[in-house]
Amino acid sequence: MGRTILKSHDLSNGTTCVPDGYFGVKVDGSSIVLPVSDDKTIAQFCETFGLLRGHESGLSIVVPFYDDDEITTETILHAVVIGYFYPILSGELVVEIVGPDNVMTTLDQSNLADAANHFERSRPLMPVIQLSEWARSLKESDKFLLNRPAANRAPKWTPELFPDKGIEVLRSRFKAGDRIAIRIPIPVREKKKEPQWSWFDVFLATDGSEKRGRPIYVRDGITISDVRGRTTHGVASLVLVTDRPLATLLGDSENPAHTQWQKECSHYRHKYETGVANIEFVANSVAEILRLLTESDVEEDPTVLIDLFSLPLPKKDDSLKTRKKKPKKEDDPDSTTDDPVELPPPKPKGFRVTKSKGGFSIASGDPEARQPEQLLVEVAYDDRTRNPLKSWYRTDFDLAKLSISSPKELAENIKLVSAGGNRLIAQVLKPEFKLNVTGFDERRNLFVRVLEQEATDGN
């Protein structure tokens, strides 16, 4: 059987179509679609789409229509590297890709690192791939084992999780640039059941950069690409979940695409105790370990910048001074003991964005504001789970095909420089201006970002 999910859309004859379409059999007028079981239909389907699996167990997926500029042998290779690098490195998975030219490309344990280094988009994954190769070479005894958290409470990151002098040992190794492997126990508590002890592994290595990024999370060989753990900088890190109780718990929280651990998923939330804390304990493990390793008891040194700033050192008796409170006036019952705090007025903006039917408008803003020379406008359908601008896809809309206009009396006051994809640039020629953009799906909310720019030679 098959299923396709499009956006809600209208045909030229005015018919509104629902997003879901199915390939299968409806029985006795039921709305439930069942798989095709007719041998002749299945044989014809396999011949039409060139399926070679035969009677081998597994899964075959057919995508009849696709964008051949976006889906190529190289983009599929990149997706495989990102999504399945760990089982390929472990020798558990071999991927064969046959392109339109009938040339087969094989991705396996021997060439994964070369393939990742070949693609610019997957090259940033190289430190984690190298860290994973090191992790696979370790013995169980090489991993630093933490203490168990309390079995009957939500797990929390505290110094007590580390054995005696454990933080000092790991801190010295981390400062020396050594790679670190840590095994963390965690209780898995299904409702109305006894707790099961499980564990996961964290691997850390400094990568020589100051870039911020999130750890790579792998659950049962699958890279969970959109886990919202706290970011770190200058560190390559891998969170590996293979033990069955914890892997099952996290798998129950995943969305259908296996890209997120969702704390409020009903199947997960109603099945486990302390559901939110379980995910946060794993997702924030790298940031919390680094916090504990880098915390210092060194006292503040007020002379450290004495050569750069000629500020006088505080006297001993006023080094801990706090703001004095004014005495309350006896004849003014409404007076306060604190100095009033005056907030600065908001900075005037040279434009304003307003919602309109099927789109939005950008018009001149505060009269006191400086007239913007040029406006860069980025648009996307709103997405509460991630950055809307990064979620934009060209099938959502193309500004080059939408209506962009100005009122007749203001047509000479703003000039459209370019429009395409989800971005447009407009040059402001006079203080009073307005630009209307319409043609979006009225059933979806818009996210609009406008930035002021300096015009350069009209481009």
N, C-alpha and C positions, 0 to 999 in steps of 0.2 A: 504494500500500500504506500501511498505518498501524501504529502501535504505541502502546500506552499502558503506563505504568509506575505501579503503585500500590504500596502497602505490602503485605507478606505479611499475609493476613487469613483469617479463618475465617468460613464461612457458618453460618447458624442450624442447618443439618442436620449440622454437625460437619466438613464438608469444608474442608480447608486449601488455599487458592489461592496459586499463585505470583504474583509481582509483575507479570510481563510478559504482555501480551495483544497479539495481532497481527490486523490486517485484511489478508487476502491469500489466496493459494492455496498449499496444500501439494500437492506432486506425488508421486504413487506412494507415499504413506505416509511421505515424508521429513519430518524435523523442520524443514527449511528452508522458510521462507515467502517466496514470490515475489510480485511485484506482479500485480495484476489487469490483464489485457489484453483482456478481453471488452468490446467497444464498447457493448453494451447496458447492462452493469453500470456502466461509467464514465459513460455519459450519465445513468443514473438517479441516480448518486452526485452528479454536478454539479447536477442539477435539485433534488435533495433539500436540498442544503446551499447552494444559490445561488451557485455558483462562476461567475465571469464572465470568467476569464482566457482561456478558449478555447484557441487554438493558439499564443498568445504564450509565449515562453520565460519561465521563472521558477519559483517555488515557491508552492504553495497549501497552507495548513495548516488543517485543520478540527479544532476542539475541540468535540465534541458536548455535553459537560456541563461547566458551570463555575459558579462562585459569582458571581451577578450583583451581589452587594454588593461583591465584591472587584474584579471585572473590569468596568470601565465605560469609556466613551469617555475620561474624564479620566485614569484610571489607565493606559490604553494610551498616551495622549499623553505622560504623564510618563515611561513606560518608553522611548518613542521618543526623547524629549529626552535622557535619560540615556545611552542606548545608542548613538545615532547622530547626536549633535549635530554632529560634525565633517563628515561627508559631506553633511549637510543644509546647513551653512554654506557648504560648498564648491560647492554647486549640483549635486552629483552624485546627490543623492537627494531625492525628493519623496514624502511619505507621505500617503495619503488614508485616513481612518477614517470608516466609516459605522456609526452607532449603531443601537440598536433602533428609534429614531424615524425611520430612513432619512435623517437629516440628515448630509451629508458635511462632515467637517472636514479641511482641508488644512494640512499642516505643511511649510513650505519655507523657503528662504533668507531670504525677506522678513519672516517672522513668528516665526522660531524664538526669538529673544531675548524677544519679548513673551510667547510661550507659556511659556518657562522661568520668567520672572518672575511669571507668573500662578499657578503651583503652588507651594505652600509647600515641598514636599519637594524640588523641583528648583531653588528659588531660590538655595540655596547654590552652585549651579553657575555663577551669573551671572559672577563674576570670571573663571572659566576660559573661558566663552563670549566675553567681551570680549577676553581674552588671545588666543583663537583667531582672532577677527576681525582683530586686529592682526597675528598671525603670518601670516595669509594675504596680507596686504598687503605683506609684505617681499620684497625681492629676495634672490637667493642671496648676493650680496656683503654684505648687511646682517647676515649671521649670523657670529658669531665662531667661526672654525675652530680646533679644538684639534689638537695634534700626534697622530700615530699612536702607539698603544701597540705593544709588541713583537709581531711577527706570529706568533712561534713559542711564545708563552707565554700563560698566562691573563691577560686584561686586568685591570688594577688602576688605582684612582684615586690618582694621585701628582701633585705639583706640576709634574713634568716634562711632563705632558700639555699644559700651558699654554705658549704661545709666550713669548719674552722680554718681561718686564714685562706679560704678559697678565693675570695675577691682579690686579695693581695697577690696571690699566685697568678691568677688570670690577668690582673692589671699589668704586672711586670712583663708577662709574655706578650700582651697586646701592645704595650709601649715599645717593646723590642721589635715589633713588626712580624711576630709569629702568627701563623694561622691558629684558629681556636675552634675546637669542636666541643659542644656542650649537649648533654642529654638531659631533658627536663621532664620529670614525672608530672602527671596531671590526673586527677580523678574524673572519671566519666560517670555521671549520675543520671541515669534514666529515672523518670518519675515512678514511684512505687517499686523500685528495685534497689538492690544493694549496689554501692559504688564499685566500679571496676577501675583498677589502676592501669593507666596507659602511659605513653610517653611520645615525645617528638624530639628531633635533633635540630640544633642551630649551628651553622658554620659561618665563621667570620674571617675576613682578611682585609687589611687596608689595601686600597687600590691605587694609591698615589695621586688621587684627584681630590678636588674640593666640591665636586658635584653632589647635589642632593638627589636622593632617590629612595625608592622603597625596596625592601627585600624581595627576593623571588620565592614564591610559595609553591611547593610541589606536594600534592596529595595523591597517593597511590599512582605516581608516575605522571599525573596531569598537572600542568602549570596552571594555577589559579591566578589569572592575570590581573584581576581588578580588586584585590584585597586592599582595604583601606587602612593598612597599618601605618604608623607614624614614620615619617621620613628620617633618614640619617644622611650624613655626608662623609665622603672619603672612605667608604666601606663597601666592599662587596659582601653580600650576605645571602644565605640560602636557608630557608626553613623547610625541613623535610618531614613529612608525616607519612609513616608506613604502618605503624602498629594499628591493628584492626579496630579496637574500640574507639580510639580518637579519630581514625580515618572515617569510620562510619558516622560518627557525630558530625564531623565537618561536611561530609558528603550529603547528609540530610539537610544541611543549611544552604546548599548551593542552588543557584538558579539553574534553569534548564541548559544554559550554555556553559555551565561549569566555569564561570569567570569570577563569581563573587561568593563570599560567605555572608549570608543575609541573616541578621540577628532577629528580625521580626517575621521570618518565614513561619507560617502557621504549623506546618508539619514538624518543624524543628522546635519552635517555641513551646508547643504543648507536649513535647516528648521528653525534654531534658530539663533538669533543675539548673538554675543559674546560667541560662542560655547565653545572655549577653556577655557575661563575664568569661565564659569558656572561650568564645571567639576572640574577645579582646586580649585575653591572656596569651593566646597563640599569635595573633596578628601583631601585637606590640612587643613581642618577645625580644626582637633585635634591639629596638630603641631602649627598652628597659634594661637589658643587659649592658648596653653601652653606657647608659646613665649611671648604673651602679659601678661600672669599671672606671669611669672618668670622674666620679665625684671625688673631691679632694677636701681634706681637713686643713689645708694650708690657710693661714690667716691672711687677710687683706694687707697688702704692703702699700701704704700711701706714698712711698717715695719712688715707686716703679717708673713714673712718668715725669720725674722732677726735672729731667734735662729737656723735656719738650714743652712743659707748661710751667710758668712761673707763678703758680698759685701757692699761697702760704699754707703751711701745714696747720691743721687744727690744734688748738691747745688741749692739753690733757683734760682740763676740767669742762671743756665744752665739746668734746669729740662726739658725745652722744646727745647733743641738744636736740630738742624737738621744738616745733613751732609753739610759741606762747599763745595762749588764748586771751583775747581781750576781755576785761571784766564786763559783765552784763550791766547795762545802764539801768539803774533802779526806776527811773521815770519812763522807761521804754520797755514795756513787757514783750514787745514783738522782736526786740533785738536778739541776736544770736551771739554765742560765745566765740564763734569762728569767724575769720575774715571771709567776706563774701568772695566767691569765685566767679569771675566773669568769663564766659566762654567767648572766644572770638567769633565774629559773624561768619557765616559760610562764604566762601569765595564765589563771587559772581561768575556765572558760566555764560559763554557766548552762544549757547544753543540749548534747546530743550527738545526732548523726544516725547511724543504723545501717541497713544494707541488710536487706531482708526479701523473702520470696517475692512477686514481682510488685509490689514497691514499696519503701517505706522507713518508718522510724519516727523520731520526734523525742521524746526523753525528757529528764528533768531531768539536769543535768550534775554538775559538782563541787559538793560540799556547801559549800565555802568561797566559791563564787561568789554574786554578788548574783542574786536571783531575777529573771528577765526579766519585764517587764510584758506585753509583746506580741511575737509573732514574725511576721515577714514571710517567707514561704517561696516561692521561685521554683524551678520544675522544668522540665527539658527533657531530651530524649534527647541523649546525649552526641554531640558532633561534634568530631573531632580537627582539622578543617580551619578552624574558625571558632568564634566565641563561641556556645556551645550555646543560650543564652537568646535570642540574636538569630535563631537558626535555627529556633526553635519555630514550628510552624504549627498552626492550630486543628484540622486534621484529624489531628494526632498524638494528642491527647487533650484532654479538658476536665475540669478538676478538679471541676467542678460535677456531673459524671456518674460520678465514681469513688467508691470506698468510703473514707470518712474517719471514723475511730472511735477511741474510747479504751477501755481495759479497764474492765470494770464497776466495779471498786473505785476507779478513778481518774477516773471520768466527770465528777465535779463539780469536778475540779481544773484543767481547761482548757476553754475555751469557743471554739468555732469562730465567728469573726466573719463571715468571708466566704470564698468559694471560687469561682473561675471562671477559665477560660482556663488559664494555667500558674502562677497565683499564689493563695495562700491567706493569710489572716491569722487568727492564733489568740491569744486573750488568756489569759495564765497567771494562775490564781487562787490556787494553792497550790504550795509548793516541789516536791512530788513529782508529776510529771505524765508522760503519754505520749500521743502521737497517732500512729495508724497510718494510712498512706495506701497503698492497693493498687488494682490494676486496670490496671496498665501492661503493655505488651508485654514478656513475660519474655525475649524474644530480643534485647532492646536494653538497653544500659547507660543508667543515669540520671545526670544532673547535677543536684545539689540545692544551692541556696544559701539559707542561713538568716541573717536579720539581726534583731537586737534592736531594738525600737521602744518608745517611750513610748505608753501607752494614753491616748487623748484622748476622754473622755466615752463610753467604750465603743465608739467607732467605729474 
